[in-house]
Amino acid sequence: MDRDIYHRRYLVTQNEALHSPCVRMCTLDDNDICIGCGISLDEIKGWTSYSASTRAALLQLCRKRLAARPQLGLGDW
């Protein structure tokens, strides 16, 4: 693959990561936090108005929320 094409695809992929943490598993828990990606309802509402640095900080927060969430086993359904 041409190096420039690869680099452009890589940059697009990296930039898309800042667009939204959404993994298309949208279900809110009792605290209005999405169980799929860890974003809150208020953060979803404001996402498009946030700066890149705010989005990056929220992505880290979402990862922390997901890591703190208990994992469901097959018997928990």
MDTraj code that builds the backbone (N, CA, C; nanometers):
import mdtraj as md
import numpy as np

residues = "MET ASP ARG ASP ILE TYR HIS ARG ARG TYR LEU VAL THR GLN ASN GLU ALA LEU HIS SER PRO CYS VAL ARG MET CYS THR LEU ASP ASP ASN ASP ILE CYS ILE GLY CYS GLY ILE SER LEU ASP GLU ILE LYS GLY TRP THR SER TYR SER ALA SER THR ARG ALA ALA LEU LEU GLN LEU CYS ARG LYS ARG LEU ALA ALA ARG PRO GLN LEU GLY LEU GLY ASP TRP".split()
xyz = np.array([
    [0.0849, -0.1174, 0.0000],
    [0.0000, 0.0000, 0.0000],
    [0.0896, 0.1240, 0.0000],
    [0.0490, 0.2225, -0.0734],
    [0.1233, 0.3477, -0.0795],
    [0.1315, 0.4097, 0.0601],
    [0.2495, 0.4570, 0.0959],
    [0.2724, 0.5111, 0.2297],
    [0.1811, 0.6292, 0.2624],
    [0.1609, 0.7183, 0.1675],
    [0.0753, 0.8348, 0.1922],
    [-0.0693, 0.7938, 0.2181],
    [-0.1162, 0.6962, 0.1433],
    [-0.2534, 0.6489, 0.1633],
    [-0.2665, 0.5870, 0.3021],
    [-0.1681, 0.5050, 0.3401],
    [-0.1705, 0.4435, 0.4727],
    [-0.1717, 0.5511, 0.5809],
    [-0.0853, 0.6498, 0.5666],
    [-0.0753, 0.7560, 0.6662],
    [-0.2071, 0.8328, 0.6776],
    [-0.2692, 0.8642, 0.5649],
    [-0.3973, 0.9360, 0.5678],
    [-0.5043, 0.8511, 0.6363],
    [-0.5075, 0.7217, 0.6052],
    [-0.6066, 0.6342, 0.6688],
    [-0.5827, 0.6269, 0.8190],
    [-0.4560, 0.6200, 0.8578],
    [-0.4224, 0.6155, 0.9999],
    [-0.4695, 0.7430, 1.0691],
    [-0.4446, 0.8586, 1.0088],
    [-0.4854, 0.9857, 1.0688],
    [-0.6363, 0.9953, 1.0798],
    [-0.7074, 0.9520, 0.9778],
    [-0.8536, 0.9551, 0.9829],
    [-0.9022, 0.8670, 1.0972],
    [-0.8432, 0.7480, 1.1097],
    [-0.8823, 0.6579, 1.2172],
    [-0.8540, 0.7205, 1.3526],
    [-0.7382, 0.7816, 1.3679],
    [-0.7037, 0.8460, 1.4937],
    [-0.7979, 0.9625, 1.5234],
    [-0.8313, 1.0419, 1.4242],
    [-0.9208, 1.1559, 1.4451],
    [-1.0622, 1.1112, 1.4789],
    [-1.1065, 1.0014, 1.4201],
    [-1.2404, 0.9520, 1.4480],
    [-1.2545, 0.9130, 1.5944],
    [-1.1447, 0.8721, 1.6562],
    [-1.1493, 0.8330, 1.7965],
    [-1.1924, 0.9491, 1.8854],
    [-1.1636, 1.0714, 1.8445],
    [-1.2046, 1.1869, 1.9234],
    [-1.3474, 1.2302, 1.8934],
    [-1.4078, 1.1718, 1.7937],
    [-1.5432, 1.2133, 1.7588],
    [-1.6461, 1.1627, 1.8581],
    [-1.6316, 1.0405, 1.9033],
    [-1.7291, 0.9861, 1.9965],
    [-1.6786, 0.8528, 2.0504],
    [-1.7063, 0.8251, 2.1771],
    [-1.6685, 0.6947, 2.2306],
    [-1.7732, 0.5872, 2.2000],
    [-1.8782, 0.6238, 2.1305],
    [-1.9921, 0.5351, 2.1068],
    [-1.9508, 0.4040, 2.0395],
    [-2.0032, 0.2932, 2.0943],
    [-1.9796, 0.1608, 2.0370],
    [-2.1116, 0.0973, 1.9917],
    [-2.2141, 0.1800, 1.9778],
    [-2.3469, 0.1390, 1.9301],
    [-2.4123, 0.0336, 2.0205],
    [-2.3890, 0.0491, 2.1512],
    [-2.4521, -0.0370, 2.2509],
    [-2.5187, 0.0549, 2.3528],
    [-2.5991, 0.1463, 2.3034],
    [-2.6521, 0.2576, 2.3824],
    [-2.7628, 0.2140, 2.4778],
    [-2.7260, 0.2043, 2.6046],
    [-2.8209, 0.1778, 2.7114],
    [-2.7711, 0.2507, 2.8344],
    [-2.8551, 0.3327, 2.8939],
    [-2.8146, 0.4095, 3.0114],
    [-2.8463, 0.3324, 3.1390],
    [-2.7542, 0.3413, 3.2358],
    [-2.7786, 0.2800, 3.3659],
    [-2.8604, 0.3760, 3.4529],
    [-2.8757, 0.3434, 3.5792],
    [-2.9558, 0.4264, 3.6705],
    [-2.8961, 0.5646, 3.6944],
    [-2.7674, 0.5812, 3.6640],
    [-2.7000, 0.7103, 3.6810],
    [-2.6869, 0.7865, 3.5496],
    [-2.7594, 0.7433, 3.4469],
    [-2.7540, 0.8034, 3.3130],
    [-2.6147, 0.7960, 3.2507],
    [-2.5446, 0.6836, 3.2753],
    [-2.4156, 0.6553, 3.2132],
    [-2.4372, 0.5401, 3.1160],
    [-2.3899, 0.5549, 2.9937],
    [-2.4051, 0.4503, 2.8932],
    [-2.3220, 0.3280, 2.9325],
    [-2.3836, 0.2104, 2.9332],
    [-2.3107, 0.0894, 2.9697],
    [-2.2195, 0.0419, 2.8570],
    [-2.2402, 0.0932, 2.7376],
    [-2.1569, 0.0540, 2.6238],
    [-2.0260, 0.1293, 2.6158],
    [-2.0308, 0.2609, 2.6394],
    [-1.9092, 0.3418, 2.6197],
    [-1.8684, 0.4233, 2.7415],
    [-1.9549, 0.4350, 2.8423],
    [-1.9188, 0.5049, 2.9643],
    [-1.9443, 0.6546, 2.9645],
    [-2.0084, 0.7063, 2.8618],
    [-2.0359, 0.8499, 2.8562],
    [-2.1692, 0.8791, 2.9259],
    [-2.1784, 0.9961, 2.9885],
    [-2.3032, 1.0327, 3.0562],
    [-2.3996, 1.0982, 2.9573],
    [-2.5251, 1.1028, 2.9968],
    [-2.6263, 1.1648, 2.9116],
    [-2.5937, 1.3118, 2.8862],
    [-2.5517, 1.3839, 2.9899],
    [-2.5159, 1.5255, 2.9721],
    [-2.3965, 1.5416, 2.8784],
    [-2.3001, 1.4495, 2.8869],
    [-2.1834, 1.4555, 2.7982],
    [-2.2222, 1.4252, 2.6538],
    [-2.3170, 1.3348, 2.6358],
    [-2.3669, 1.3056, 2.5009],
    [-2.4297, 1.4317, 2.4420],
    [-2.5112, 1.4985, 2.5215],
    [-2.5788, 1.6200, 2.4749],
    [-2.4803, 1.7297, 2.4362],
    [-2.3698, 1.7420, 2.5094],
    [-2.2756, 1.8497, 2.4842],
    [-2.1584, 1.8141, 2.3951],
    [-2.1481, 1.6870, 2.3524],
    [-2.0292, 1.6380, 2.2819],
    [-1.9882, 1.7250, 2.1638],
    [-2.0827, 1.7643, 2.0807],
    [-2.0475, 1.8387, 1.9589],
    [-1.9939, 1.9780, 1.9882],
    [-2.0203, 2.0305, 2.1068],
    [-1.9712, 2.1643, 2.1401],
    [-1.8369, 2.1618, 2.2136],
    [-1.7884, 2.0440, 2.2514],
    [-1.6639, 2.0340, 2.3276],
    [-1.5420, 2.0492, 2.2382],
    [-1.4369, 2.1063, 2.2948],
    [-1.3090, 2.1179, 2.2234],
    [-1.2421, 1.9806, 2.2171],
    [-1.1400, 1.9690, 2.1339],
    [-1.0674, 1.8424, 2.1204],
    [-1.0045, 1.8010, 2.2530],
    [-0.9532, 1.8968, 2.3287],
    [-0.8905, 1.8618, 2.4568],
    [-0.9946, 1.8144, 2.5583],
    [-1.1123, 1.8744, 2.5563],
    [-1.2196, 1.8298, 2.6453],
    [-1.2663, 1.6912, 2.6052],
    [-1.2798, 1.6677, 2.4755],
    [-1.3190, 1.5347, 2.4282],
    [-1.2167, 1.4297, 2.4692],
    [-1.0894, 1.4622, 2.4550],
    [-0.9837, 1.3677, 2.4927],
    [-0.9920, 1.3351, 2.6418],
    [-1.0167, 1.4363, 2.7237],
    [-1.0302, 1.4142, 2.8681],
    [-1.1528, 1.3278, 2.8982],
    [-1.2614, 1.3523, 2.8271],
    [-1.3820, 1.2720, 2.8478],
    [-1.3622, 1.1279, 2.8033],
    [-1.2862, 1.1068, 2.6966],
    [-1.2578, 0.9702, 2.6533],
    [-1.1837, 0.8942, 2.7629],
    [-1.0896, 0.9604, 2.8285],
    [-1.0188, 0.8964, 2.9402],
    [-1.1151, 0.8666, 3.0552],
    [-1.2024, 0.9607, 3.0845],
    [-1.3004, 0.9408, 3.1905],
    [-1.3934, 0.8240, 3.1571],
    [-1.4350, 0.8149, 3.0326],
    [-1.5213, 0.7041, 2.9898],
    [-1.4511, 0.5703, 3.0099],
    [-1.3239, 0.5638, 2.9742],
    [-1.2473, 0.4395, 2.9936],
    [-1.2408, 0.4026, 3.1419],
    [-1.2202, 0.5021, 3.2277],
    [-1.2146, 0.4765, 3.3721],
    [-1.3496, 0.4264, 3.4234],
    [-1.4562, 0.4873, 3.3752],
    [-1.5897, 0.4431, 3.4175],
    [-1.6136, 0.2981, 3.3776],
    [-1.5767, 0.2639, 3.2551],
    [-1.5975, 0.1270, 3.2089],
    [-1.5119, 0.0286, 3.2870],
    [-1.3887, 0.0668, 3.3180],
    [-1.2996, -0.0212, 3.3939],
    [-1.3527, -0.0446, 3.5356],
    [-1.4207, 0.0547, 3.5917],
    [-1.4743, 0.0430, 3.7272],
    [-1.6063, -0.0335, 3.7316],
    [-1.6689, -0.0505, 3.6169],
    [-1.7987, -0.1185, 3.6104],
    [-1.7778, -0.2693, 3.6284],
    [-1.8594, -0.3322, 3.7126],
    [-1.8478, -0.4781, 3.7276],
    [-1.8755, -0.5479, 3.5949],
    [-1.7993, -0.6504, 3.5681],
    [-1.8179, -0.7269, 3.4450],
    [-1.9298, -0.8286, 3.4658],
    [-2.0166, -0.8388, 3.3680],
    [-2.1249, -0.9360, 3.3755],
    [-2.0774, -1.0701, 3.3217],
    [-2.1120, -1.1743, 3.3922],
    [-2.0845, -1.3088, 3.3438],
    [-2.2097, -1.3640, 3.2784],
    [-2.1990, -1.4784, 3.2149],
    [-2.3143, -1.5366, 3.1466],
    [-2.4285, -1.5670, 3.2433],
    [-2.3964, -1.5983, 3.3677],
    [-2.5000, -1.6283, 3.4651],
    [-2.5717, -1.5054, 3.5184],
    [-2.5231, -1.3869, 3.4838],
    [-2.5820, -1.2629, 3.5347],
    [-2.6957, -1.2099, 3.4486],
    [-2.7306, -1.2769, 3.3432],
    [-2.8330, -1.2262, 3.2509],
    [-2.9682, -1.2521, 3.3030],
])
top = md.Topology()
chain = top.add_chain()
for i, resn in enumerate(residues, 1):
    res = top.add_residue(resn, chain, resSeq=i)
    for name in ("N", "CA", "C"):
        top.add_atom(name, md.element.get_by_symbol(name[0]), res)
traj = md.Trajectory(xyz[None], top)
